[in-house]
Amino acid sequence: MTYLRIIAWDVIFALLKRIINWFVILLITAWAGMHVWALVSRLTDFPTVSYFACLIAIIGLWLVVFPLIILAHKLYQPPERDLFS
């Protein structure tokens, strides 16, 4: 029984570490996206966006793009290798 508790804590901490890593990546991506948008807005006269708006846009982008990447990866069939090459 103690062994099962150790495994459960390992799984919980592994998941927590993964969630924290993705959250940090999300925050850094939103920060970088905000700065890129500020540079683009100076060149094109578009209005700048806030950090919160960029964070929401990045979350939306992740929710749309990552499932498409996963789907494309699952649907991709690599060509068969030639036996004589």
Summary of the structure (lengths in Angstrom):
residues: 85
radius of gyration: 20.8
end to end distance: 54.7
largest distance: 64.1
contacts: 163
relative contact order: 0.08
helix: 80%
strand: 0%
